[in-house]
Amino acid sequence: MKNKYPLAIIALLFSVVFTLISCSKDTLDPTGGSTATNPSSTGKTIPEIQPFDPPAGITGAMVIQVAPLEAKAVVTVFNDQFTSGPYAMNATEGILVLEDLEPGLYKVQIKPINPQFVPMLIENVEIMSGIKTDLGRIVLSE
């Protein structure tokens, strides 16, 4: 049986052998990388990466419950430096929890999607570090 592609097979073998020879010249580093890309193999010190762990209690949280559920309320919490959402209320409980709020005074705007209910604006809601501020149950009027 005669091979139709003798030059292609020779070229393929040559490229495989050449690749193996060129790879064997690199020294393998057990910590990964080559001497050119791994600073530990050159004697340089590598600083350890510390995970970011913010100090406890630098932010606060807010809990809001809006009723009735038929209002289908959308809530936005804001002040001069921050604006959230808007967030749709949980359809089964009407509860929204906002975390990681910077301490300060906020306004809470509640807009019902259902036009039978009246929107509401709550001002001067104080958020304090490490505390979950519970606004309680807010009932929208018809």
C-alpha positions as CSV (number, residue, x, y, z in Angstrom):
1,M,0.0,0.0,0.0
2,K,1.4,3.3,-1.1
3,N,1.1,6.4,1.1
4,K,-0.4,9.4,-0.7
5,Y,1.0,12.1,1.7
6,P,4.6,11.2,2.6
7,L,5.7,14.8,2.9
8,A,2.7,15.7,5.2
9,I,3.5,12.8,7.5
10,I,7.2,13.8,7.7
11,A,6.3,17.5,8.4
12,L,3.9,16.4,11.1
13,L,6.6,14.2,12.8
14,F,9.1,16.9,12.5
15,S,6.8,19.5,14.2
16,V,6.0,17.1,17.1
17,V,9.7,16.3,17.7
18,F,10.6,20.0,17.4
19,T,7.9,20.9,20.0
20,L,9.0,18.2,22.4
21,I,12.7,19.3,22.1
22,S,11.8,23.0,22.6
23,C,9.6,22.3,25.6
24,S,12.3,20.2,27.3
25,K,14.6,23.3,27.4
26,D,12.3,25.1,29.9
27,T,12.9,24.2,33.5
28,L,9.7,23.3,35.3
29,D,9.0,25.2,38.5
30,P,6.8,23.3,41.1
31,T,5.2,26.6,42.0
32,G,4.0,27.2,38.5
33,G,5.2,29.3,35.6
34,S,8.7,29.7,34.1
35,T,11.6,31.7,35.4
36,A,10.5,34.6,33.3
37,T,7.0,34.7,34.7
38,N,7.4,33.5,38.3
39,P,9.1,36.1,40.5
40,S,9.7,33.4,43.3
41,S,12.2,31.6,41.0
42,T,14.2,34.8,40.6
43,G,14.5,35.4,44.3
44,K,12.0,38.3,44.5
45,T,9.5,38.3,47.4
46,I,5.9,38.2,46.5
47,P,3.5,40.1,48.8
48,E,0.6,38.1,50.1
49,I,-2.8,39.2,49.0
50,Q,-5.0,39.9,52.0
51,P,-8.7,39.4,51.5
52,F,-10.8,42.6,52.0
53,D,-12.6,42.3,55.4
54,P,-14.3,45.6,56.2
55,P,-14.5,46.5,59.9
56,A,-17.7,45.3,61.6
57,G,-20.4,47.8,61.9
58,I,-19.5,50.4,59.3
59,T,-22.8,50.1,57.5
60,G,-26.4,49.6,58.5
61,A,-29.5,48.0,57.2
62,M,-33.2,48.8,56.7
63,V,-36.3,46.5,56.8
64,I,-39.5,47.6,55.2
65,Q,-42.9,45.8,55.0
66,V,-45.5,47.3,52.8
67,A,-49.2,46.3,52.9
68,P,-51.6,45.5,51.3
69,L,-49.9,43.2,48.8
70,E,-52.4,44.2,46.2
71,A,-50.7,47.6,46.0
72,K,-47.7,46.0,44.3
73,A,-45.4,48.6,45.8
74,V,-42.1,49.7,44.4
75,V,-39.6,51.1,46.9
76,T,-36.7,53.5,46.4
77,V,-34.4,54.5,49.3
78,F,-32.3,57.6,48.8
79,N,-30.4,60.6,50.2
80,D,-28.0,63.2,48.8
81,Q,-25.2,60.6,48.2
82,F,-27.2,57.4,47.5
83,T,-30.2,56.1,45.5
84,S,-31.3,52.5,45.6
85,G,-33.4,50.4,43.4
86,P,-36.2,50.8,42.7
87,Y,-37.1,47.5,44.3
88,A,-40.3,45.6,43.9
89,M,-41.8,44.3,47.1
90,N,-41.8,40.6,47.8
91,A,-45.1,39.4,46.4
92,T,-45.9,36.9,49.2
93,E,-44.8,38.9,52.3
94,G,-44.3,42.5,51.2
95,I,-40.9,42.6,52.9
96,L,-37.8,44.3,51.6
97,V,-34.4,44.2,53.4
98,L,-31.7,46.7,52.2
99,E,-28.2,46.1,53.6
100,D,-24.8,47.9,53.4
101,L,-26.3,51.4,53.8
102,E,-24.0,54.1,54.9
103,P,-25.0,55.7,58.2
104,G,-27.1,58.9,57.7
105,L,-30.6,60.1,57.0
106,Y,-32.6,58.6,54.2
107,K,-36.0,59.1,52.5
108,V,-38.1,56.1,51.5
109,Q,-40.4,56.5,48.5
110,I,-43.2,53.9,48.1
111,K,-45.0,53.9,44.8
112,P,-47.8,51.4,44.3
113,I,-48.2,50.0,40.8
114,N,-51.9,49.5,41.5
115,P,-53.5,52.9,40.9
116,Q,-56.1,52.3,43.7
117,F,-53.4,53.1,46.3
118,V,-51.7,56.4,47.3
119,P,-47.9,56.8,47.1
120,M,-46.0,57.6,50.3
121,L,-42.8,59.4,51.1
122,I,-41.2,58.7,54.5
123,E,-38.5,61.2,55.5
124,N,-35.7,61.3,58.1
125,V,-35.1,57.6,58.4
126,E,-31.9,57.3,60.4
127,I,-29.5,54.5,59.5
128,M,-26.8,53.8,62.1
129,S,-23.7,51.6,61.9
130,G,-24.2,48.0,62.7
131,I,-28.0,48.4,63.3
132,K,-30.9,47.1,61.3
133,T,-33.5,49.8,61.2
134,D,-37.0,48.3,61.1
135,L,-39.7,50.7,59.7
136,G,-42.4,48.2,60.7
137,R,-45.5,47.6,58.6
138,I,-46.4,50.4,56.3
139,V,-50.0,50.4,55.1
140,L,-50.8,52.3,52.0
141,S,-54.2,53.9,51.8
142,E,-56.7,53.7,49.0
